[in-house]
Amino acid sequence: MAQRELFLTRIGFVAAAIGMAVGTGNIWRFPRMAAQYGGGVFVLVYVLALLLWSAPLLMVEMVIGQTTRMGPI
């Protein structure tokens, strides 16, 4: 197998993961749209889903990727 490059710091890895998962347009637009259309309940449900489902799933995916050191395909 070919040698793969590794991230030098953990913060570099986290920044790259966040940058790949979320576009900057969504970060700027979401709070404005939620406030404009009364999305307080949606934001609450979204944050709960993020904490209870998405974050643990992302952590499992990262651990599997780091353990196997293989690409997605």
Distance bins in CASP14 RR format, pairs under 12 A and 6 or more apart:
PFRMAT RR
TARGET T0000
AUTHOR 0000-0000-0000
RMODE 2
METHOD distances of the structure
MODEL  1
1 68 0 0 0 0 0 1 0 0 0 0 0
1 69 0 0 0 0 1 0 0 0 0 0 0
1 70 0 0 0 0 1 0 0 0 0 0 0
1 71 0 0 0 0 0 1 0 0 0 0 0
2 69 0 0 0 0 0 1 0 0 0 0 0
2 70 0 0 0 0 0 1 0 0 0 0 0
2 71 0 0 0 0 0 1 0 0 0 0 0
3 69 0 0 0 0 0 1 0 0 0 0 0
4 65 0 0 0 0 0 1 0 0 0 0 0
4 66 0 0 0 0 0 1 0 0 0 0 0
4 68 0 0 0 0 0 1 0 0 0 0 0
4 69 1 0 0 1 0 0 0 0 0 0 0
4 70 0 0 0 0 1 0 0 0 0 0 0
4 71 0 0 0 0 1 0 0 0 0 0 0
5 13 0 0 0 0 0 1 0 0 0 0 0
5 16 0 0 0 0 0 1 0 0 0 0 0
5 69 0 0 0 0 0 1 0 0 0 0 0
6 12 0 0 0 0 0 1 0 0 0 0 0
6 13 0 0 0 0 1 0 0 0 0 0 0
6 16 0 0 0 0 0 1 0 0 0 0 0
6 65 0 0 0 0 0 1 0 0 0 0 0
6 66 0 0 0 0 1 0 0 0 0 0 0
6 69 0 0 0 0 1 0 0 0 0 0 0
7 13 1 0 1 0 0 0 0 0 0 0 0
7 14 0 0 0 0 1 0 0 0 0 0 0
7 15 0 0 0 0 1 0 0 0 0 0 0
7 16 1 0 0 1 0 0 0 0 0 0 0
7 17 0 0 0 0 1 0 0 0 0 0 0
7 62 0 0 0 0 0 1 0 0 0 0 0
7 66 0 0 0 0 1 0 0 0 0 0 0
8 15 0 0 0 0 0 1 0 0 0 0 0
8 16 0 0 0 0 0 1 0 0 0 0 0
9 15 0 0 0 0 1 0 0 0 0 0 0
9 16 0 0 0 0 0 1 0 0 0 0 0
10 16 0 0 0 0 0 1 0 0 0 0 0
10 17 0 0 0 0 0 1 0 0 0 0 0
10 62 0 0 0 0 0 1 0 0 0 0 0
10 66 0 0 0 0 0 1 0 0 0 0 0
11 17 0 0 0 0 0 1 0 0 0 0 0
11 18 0 0 0 0 0 1 0 0 0 0 0
12 18 0 0 0 0 1 0 0 0 0 0 0
12 19 0 0 0 0 0 1 0 0 0 0 0
12 20 0 0 0 0 0 1 0 0 0 0 0
13 19 0 0 0 0 0 1 0 0 0 0 0
13 20 0 0 0 0 0 1 0 0 0 0 0
13 62 0 0 0 0 1 0 0 0 0 0 0
13 65 0 0 0 0 0 1 0 0 0 0 0
13 66 0 0 0 0 1 0 0 0 0 0 0
14 20 0 0 0 0 0 1 0 0 0 0 0
14 21 0 0 0 0 0 1 0 0 0 0 0
14 58 0 0 0 0 0 1 0 0 0 0 0
14 59 0 0 0 0 0 1 0 0 0 0 0
14 62 0 0 0 0 1 0 0 0 0 0 0
15 21 0 0 0 0 0 1 0 0 0 0 0
15 22 0 0 0 0 0 1 0 0 0 0 0
16 22 0 0 0 0 0 1 0 0 0 0 0
16 62 0 0 0 0 0 1 0 0 0 0 0
17 55 0 0 0 0 0 1 0 0 0 0 0
17 58 1 0 0 1 0 0 0 0 0 0 0
17 59 0 0 0 0 0 1 0 0 0 0 0
17 61 0 0 0 0 1 0 0 0 0 0 0
17 62 1 0 0 1 0 0 0 0 0 0 0
17 65 0 0 0 0 0 1 0 0 0 0 0
17 66 0 0 0 0 0 1 0 0 0 0 0
18 24 0 0 0 0 0 1 0 0 0 0 0
18 26 0 0 0 0 0 1 0 0 0 0 0
18 27 0 0 0 0 1 0 0 0 0 0 0
18 55 0 0 0 0 0 1 0 0 0 0 0
18 58 0 0 0 0 0 1 0 0 0 0 0
18 62 0 0 0 0 0 1 0 0 0 0 0
19 25 0 0 0 0 0 1 0 0 0 0 0
19 26 0 0 0 0 0 1 0 0 0 0 0
19 27 0 0 0 0 1 0 0 0 0 0 0
20 58 0 0 0 0 0 1 0 0 0 0 0
20 61 0 0 0 0 0 1 0 0 0 0 0
20 62 0 0 0 0 0 1 0 0 0 0 0
20 72 0 0 0 0 0 1 0 0 0 0 0
21 27 0 0 0 0 0 1 0 0 0 0 0
21 50 0 0 0 0 0 1 0 0 0 0 0
21 54 0 0 0 0 1 0 0 0 0 0 0
21 55 0 0 0 0 0 1 0 0 0 0 0
21 57 0 0 0 0 0 1 0 0 0 0 0
21 58 1 0 0 1 0 0 0 0 0 0 0
21 61 0 0 0 0 0 1 0 0 0 0 0
21 62 0 0 0 0 0 1 0 0 0 0 0
22 28 0 0 0 0 0 1 0 0 0 0 0
22 29 0 0 0 0 0 1 0 0 0 0 0
22 30 0 0 0 0 1 0 0 0 0 0 0
22 50 0 0 0 0 0 1 0 0 0 0 0
22 54 0 0 0 0 0 1 0 0 0 0 0
22 58 0 0 0 0 0 1 0 0 0 0 0
23 29 0 0 0 0 1 0 0 0 0 0 0
23 30 0 0 0 0 0 1 0 0 0 0 0
24 30 0 0 0 0 0 1 0 0 0 0 0
25 31 0 0 0 0 0 1 0 0 0 0 0
25 32 0 0 0 0 0 1 0 0 0 0 0
25 33 0 0 0 0 0 1 0 0 0 0 0
26 32 0 0 0 0 0 1 0 0 0 0 0
26 33 0 0 0 0 1 0 0 0 0 0 0
26 34 0 0 0 0 0 1 0 0 0 0 0
27 33 0 0 0 0 0 1 0 0 0 0 0
29 35 0 0 0 0 0 1 0 0 0 0 0
29 36 0 0 0 0 0 1 0 0 0 0 0
29 37 0 0 0 0 0 1 0 0 0 0 0
30 36 0 0 0 0 0 1 0 0 0 0 0
30 37 0 0 0 0 0 1 0 0 0 0 0
30 39 0 0 0 0 0 1 0 0 0 0 0
30 40 0 0 0 0 0 1 0 0 0 0 0
30 42 0 0 0 0 0 1 0 0 0 0 0
30 43 0 0 0 0 1 0 0 0 0 0 0
30 46 0 0 0 0 1 0 0 0 0 0 0
30 47 0 0 0 0 0 1 0 0 0 0 0
31 37 0 0 0 0 0 1 0 0 0 0 0
31 38 0 0 0 0 0 1 0 0 0 0 0
31 39 0 0 0 0 0 1 0 0 0 0 0
31 40 0 0 0 0 0 1 0 0 0 0 0
31 42 0 0 0 0 0 1 0 0 0 0 0
31 43 0 0 0 0 1 0 0 0 0 0 0
31 46 0 0 0 0 0 1 0 0 0 0 0
32 38 0 0 0 0 0 1 0 0 0 0 0
32 39 0 0 0 0 0 1 0 0 0 0 0
33 39 0 0 0 0 1 0 0 0 0 0 0
33 40 0 0 0 0 0 1 0 0 0 0 0
33 42 0 0 0 0 1 0 0 0 0 0 0
33 43 0 0 0 0 0 1 0 0 0 0 0
34 40 1 0 0 1 0 0 0 0 0 0 0
34 41 0 0 0 0 1 0 0 0 0 0 0
34 42 1 0 0 1 0 0 0 0 0 0 0
34 43 1 0 1 0 0 0 0 0 0 0 0
34 44 0 0 0 0 0 1 0 0 0 0 0
34 45 0 0 0 0 0 1 0 0 0 0 0
34 46 0 0 0 0 1 0 0 0 0 0 0
34 47 0 0 0 0 0 1 0 0 0 0 0
35 42 0 0 0 0 0 1 0 0 0 0 0
35 43 0 0 0 0 1 0 0 0 0 0 0
37 43 0 0 0 0 0 1 0 0 0 0 0
38 44 0 0 0 0 0 1 0 0 0 0 0
39 45 0 0 0 0 1 0 0 0 0 0 0
39 46 0 0 0 0 1 0 0 0 0 0 0
39 47 0 0 0 0 0 1 0 0 0 0 0
40 46 0 0 0 0 1 0 0 0 0 0 0
40 47 0 0 0 0 0 1 0 0 0 0 0
41 47 0 0 0 0 0 1 0 0 0 0 0
41 48 0 0 0 0 0 1 0 0 0 0 0
42 48 0 0 0 0 0 1 0 0 0 0 0
42 49 0 0 0 0 0 1 0 0 0 0 0
43 49 0 0 0 0 0 1 0 0 0 0 0
43 50 0 0 0 0 0 1 0 0 0 0 0
44 50 0 0 0 0 0 1 0 0 0 0 0
44 51 0 0 0 0 0 1 0 0 0 0 0
45 51 0 0 0 0 0 1 0 0 0 0 0
45 52 0 0 0 0 0 1 0 0 0 0 0
45 53 0 0 0 0 0 1 0 0 0 0 0
46 52 0 0 0 0 0 1 0 0 0 0 0
46 53 0 0 0 0 0 1 0 0 0 0 0
46 54 0 0 0 0 1 0 0 0 0 0 0
47 53 0 0 0 0 0 1 0 0 0 0 0
47 54 0 0 0 0 0 1 0 0 0 0 0
47 55 0 0 0 0 0 1 0 0 0 0 0
48 54 0 0 0 0 0 1 0 0 0 0 0
48 55 0 0 0 0 0 1 0 0 0 0 0
49 55 0 0 0 0 1 0 0 0 0 0 0
49 56 0 0 0 0 0 1 0 0 0 0 0
49 57 0 0 0 0 0 1 0 0 0 0 0
50 56 0 0 0 0 0 1 0 0 0 0 0
50 57 0 0 0 0 0 1 0 0 0 0 0
50 58 0 0 0 0 1 0 0 0 0 0 0
51 57 0 0 0 0 0 1 0 0 0 0 0
51 58 0 0 0 0 0 1 0 0 0 0 0
51 59 0 0 0 0 0 1 0 0 0 0 0
53 59 0 0 0 0 0 1 0 0 0 0 0
53 60 0 0 0 0 0 1 0 0 0 0 0
54 60 0 0 0 0 0 1 0 0 0 0 0
54 61 0 0 0 0 0 1 0 0 0 0 0
55 61 0 0 0 0 0 1 0 0 0 0 0
55 62 0 0 0 0 0 1 0 0 0 0 0
56 62 0 0 0 0 0 1 0 0 0 0 0
56 63 0 0 0 0 0 1 0 0 0 0 0
57 63 0 0 0 0 0 1 0 0 0 0 0
57 64 0 0 0 0 0 1 0 0 0 0 0
58 64 0 0 0 0 0 1 0 0 0 0 0
58 65 0 0 0 0 0 1 0 0 0 0 0
59 65 0 0 0 0 0 1 0 0 0 0 0
59 66 0 0 0 0 0 1 0 0 0 0 0
60 66 0 0 0 0 0 1 0 0 0 0 0
60 67 0 0 0 0 0 1 0 0 0 0 0
61 67 0 0 0 0 0 1 0 0 0 0 0
61 68 0 0 0 0 0 1 0 0 0 0 0
61 71 0 0 0 0 0 1 0 0 0 0 0
61 72 0 0 0 0 1 0 0 0 0 0 0
62 68 0 0 0 0 0 1 0 0 0 0 0
63 69 0 0 0 0 0 1 0 0 0 0 0
64 70 0 0 0 0 1 0 0 0 0 0 0
64 71 0 0 0 0 0 1 0 0 0 0 0
64 72 0 0 0 0 0 1 0 0 0 0 0
65 71 1 0 0 1 0 0 0 0 0 0 0
65 72 0 0 0 0 1 0 0 0 0 0 0
END
